[in-house]
Structure formats: structure tokens, C-alpha cells
Amino acid sequence: MKLKYSLILCFLITAFSLQGQTEKEALSKLSFMIGNWKGNSFSFSAKGTKSTEVTEDVAYKMDGSLVVLDVKSPWIELHTIISYSVKDQCYYYHPFSKKGLRDKYKSNFENNVFRVYFSTERRLTFTLTKEGYFHEFGENLKDGKWEKYFEDILKPVQK
């Protein structure tokens, strides 16, 4: 009887350990985002292009179980949490503004690109440029073509 309980306990510990490792492994793929970043944000519309300075601080939290992004500019202030669901086998993007949590959005990581889907016609993309700059942009699908509505190109800064 003790052996049976020991085996069950051992199985449960292993299962939970693997789940945590899988979550951390998935989030470790986003390590290219980690750091303190500063640069220009460009907003595109029919009226033209506007730009402003933006900072973005990205860090692992809770022993690597979450990625947290804090974005600040004269236009926007966001606190975003990225998590990974082992059960759903996908990332979730949870953006918070001063009005609270907007919603959570399914996301994925493929070919060194982290992509968030707000809908089938609106998405965010996070990647690095060839120079190693943090590159984030938002796009809308119009007439079968993705068009940028904003773009941030940020350089690493020391804090």
C-alpha cells in the first residue's frame, strides 16, 4: 500500500515538474524581448505619420513563469503580462491600461517572431532587427494585405 502511494506521489511530482519546465521552456523563447528599451514609436494613419519617444521594460517574473512588459510614452501606458498555458499549448497576452484588463489574447512564437492576435484582422508582432533592436509593430488586414498602424524600434538602454 505504501509503495502504491509512493508511486502516485512520485508521478504527481514529476508531472508538475514537467509542466513547470515546459512553461518556462516556452517563455524562455521570448528572451530576446528581455531588457530595457528606448526609441521611437511611429503611428501611421491616412493623416500621415506621427512619432514620439517610448520606453519599454521587459522582464521575467515569478521565477520565469511570466514575462512582463511595461510600455510608457506620451500616447500610451501599458502593463502587459505574457503567460504560457501548457494545457492549451499557446501563449496568452494580457494587456492592462489605466482602465484595467482589456482581455487576454492567444499568441504564438514561430521563426523567432512572437505574434499576438487581437482578431483575424488585427495583430501585434515582436521581433529583433538585424542590428539587435527591439522591433514591435501592429497591423490591420486590409484587402488581403497586412498594413502597419504603428511601429516601435527600440535600442537597449542601461538602467
N, C-alpha and C positions, 0 to 999 in steps of 0.2 A: 504494500500500500504506500509506504514511504517512497519507494522507487517511482511509483506512478506519479505522485505529487511532485517529486523532484524533476522528473522528465517534463511534466506540464509546465512547471515554473521555469525550467531551462528554456523550453520552447518559447514561452511568452517573453522572457528577457531577450532572447535572440531576435524574435520578431520585432519588438520595439526598438532594439538597437539598429537593426537593418533599416527600419522605417526612418529613423533619425539620420542615419548615414545617407540614405537615398535623398532625403530632403536637402541636407547640407551639400551633397554632391551636385544636385540640380542648381542650388543657389550659388555654388562656387563658380559655375559657368558665367555668372554675372560679375566676376571680379574686375573685369575691365571698366566697370562703372564706378568702382570704389575710389573715393578721393574727394578732394576739394577742388572745385572747378569755377572758373570765371571767364566771361567773354560776352559776346554779343548775341542778342536774340533778335531775329528778324520776323516781322509779321507781314504776310502778303495778302492783299485784297485788290478788288477792282479799282480802288482809290490809289493804289501804289504800295510801296514798301516803306515800313517804319522800322526803326531799330532802337534798342535800349540795352543797357548793361544788365546782365543776370549772373547770379551765383547759384551754384548747386553743390550741396554737400551730400555725399553718398557714403553710407557705412553699413557694415554688418551689425546686427543687433541680436540679442538673445543667443549668444554662442553660435552665430552663423545661421540661425533658423529664419531670419528675416533680413531683407535689405530695406534700408530706409533712405528716402530721398527728400531733402529739404531744398526747395526752389524759392528764390527771392529776387524780385525785380520790381520796378515801379508799376508794372502791369499785373503781376500775379504773385501770389504767395501760396505755395502748396507744400503739404507734408504727405508723402506717399509711402505706403508700405507694400513691398513685394514679397509674396509668400509662394510656397510650392506645396501643392496637395499631392501626396503620394497616392491617395485613393483615386483622385481624378486624373492623375498623371499630367498636370498642367500647372502653369504659374497663374497667380492672381495678382492684379494690380489694384490697390485700394487707395485712391486719391482723396485727400482731405483738404478742404479750404476753410475759410473762416465760417462758412455756412454749414460745415460738417462733412460727413462722408457722402460722396456723390453716389457711389455704387462700387461693386467690385467687378473687374473685367478680366476675362480669360486672356492669357498671353502665352507666347511661346518663344523658344530660343532655337534658332536654326542658322547654320552657317555664320556664326559669330554675330548674329543680329538678334536683339531682343525686341519683340513686337507685341504691342497691346492693341486689342481690337475693341473699340467702343461700339461698333456696329459693322455690318458688312461693307459699309461705305465710308468709314472713318477709322483711322488707326494712328498710332504713335510708333516711331522706330527709334531705337537706341543702338548706337554702334560707335566704333572709333574710326577716325580718319587715318590715312596712311601716315600722317605726322604724329599720331598718338593723341589727338584731341578728341574730347568727348563730343559726340555728334548726336543730337536729338532733333527729330522733326515730326510734325503732324501732317497728315494728308487726308484729303477727301477724294473719293472716287467720283469722277465726273466724265460722263460719256466713255466709260471703259478705261479711263486713264487716271492714275494717281497724281493729284496736284497738291503741292505743299501749301499749307496755310500758315505755318511758322517753321522756323529753323533756328536752332541754337548751336553754335560752335564754340566750345569752351576749352580753355587751356588749364593745366593743373596749376594750383597755387599752394604755397606753404601757409599753414596756419599756426 
